[in-house]
Amino acid sequence: VEGLITGKQIRELPLNNRNYEQLITLQPGVTSNAADQIYVGTTNPSGQVNIVSFSVDGNRQSQNNWSVDGADNVDHGSNITLWVYPSVDAISEFKIERSNYGAEFGRSASGQINVATRSGTSQFHGSAYEFFRNDALNAVNSYTKHTGGKKAVLRYNDFGGTFGGPIYKNKTFFFFSEELRRVTTPVTQAAALPSTGEL
């Protein structure tokens, strides 16, 4: 029992922070608590606690097997974090197998998720993109307006591109993809100060 997500679906369906893992929940029997992890884990791989919190057919989240082009992609220290997060522009497709696995899947008892990356073609092709947010495009919130404060600095730039083509016509190809993310976000802090009577 398996499901296939094509590269076109990956690139055109809405994704939080362009992370392909969220599309796994489109398959029957897959549940996730990723909504609880807005800034870490499944929605924002950032080198912190990159937990992939997906349960397939009621099994534990740590029993999934993740691979990229057939190579193991799981940190076996915890079994719920990944080593590599390919850019959605570099993925050709990925397959989620939920039961009746082939002989090559013997390590894990739950879902088998294999990502296949794109390759070059006999012609040169490339793309470039940027997704951004900026405080210049945001309204001032009511608290800041009431207190006369300054609008908080917000910069979100997610940009990259792809390039592929032939090395030897119709025989050997190459494909390159890179994605960069630069983020500056405000942090709200609260402090308790003594009143004049306590001083």
C-alpha angles and dihedrals in degrees: 000000000000145000130211126211112196126217091248091055091048093052097043105039115087113263131182105239091348095281113154095203092080090070091067088080089067087077122089114258096023120120131175141186091205091124087073091058105060097153103027137039123010099010100043119023101198109150093269121095100334097188116177099207104188125135115201118202091342096304126132120280089237093059097072122107116218123190140169115214088342095307119120113261103179128106099229092201090081102002090220103079130075131223099210134032108192116210112255088241090060096053120096093184142316131220129210115202113194103179145350093050125196122246092267091067107070105127103073135040099210134051122347111212116186122181118204114202125216125260134205125264136217089274130056114256133169144163139197131197146167132197114193146172125193134181089232087072095046129088121238111260118241096249093053091046092049094050094041092239128150124266111260118252113253124179124168118169120170109174141153146120148219134232130183142158147128128315091181113014112260092351115063127024139180134206129190128188131175132175126186129189126196117183133181113176132171121247120215115215130185125206133187114223127189117254121239089258091058093050 
